[in-house]
Amino acid sequence: MSAIASTAHNLHVTKPRAVLGATIIALVVNLILWLIGLALGGSFEMTDQGKPASVAPGGVITLTVVPLLVGLSVAMLISLKWEPIIRIAQIVGAVVALGTIALTIAADFDAASTVMLALMHVVVAASVVVALEAVRRSPSN
């Protein structure tokens, strides 16, 4: 069996579904947090090169979907040949997502925006751990 056929055979439908499902759920939760932030008076604007710049909703969508889809997909694909990557990716993904809260706090967002954006990072971190656990537990073939 060729390497491509072997990989395709091992890629059970549950693994991509876990990646896609976690990404969609995280996006929906983060958009709800954005709406709550707006209701609380948050502007989701910061100063970028002396000009106000909005990070929502486009930034919320992009910074939720892209890192999750890319990171989870790479970890899932590597796990087909080296399963221990799952635990490593869970730790690294969660630490990076939580660590970047510092960048949100350092920016000049208003309080409501800062709190909601920080919570969005927590959602991404939790999504990484849960999705990769589902990938780890799914059948290999």
Number of C-alpha atoms within 10 A of each C-alpha: 7 7 8 9 10 12 15 12 12 16 19 16 12 16 25 19 14 22 25 18 15 25 23 17 14 25 23 14 16 24 18 14 20 24 16 15 20 16 11 13 13 19 20 25 18 18 12 11 7 7 9 11 13 15 18 19 13 10 12 18 16 14 16 22 18 12 16 26 17 12 15 29 18 13 23 25 17 14 20 20 11 11 15 13 19 21 16 12 20 22 14 15 24 20 13 13 21 19 14 14 18 11 10 18 16 10 13 15 20 15 16 19 27 22 17 23 24 19 18 26 23 21 21 28 23 18 26 27 21 16 25 26 16 17 25 19 11 15 13 15 12
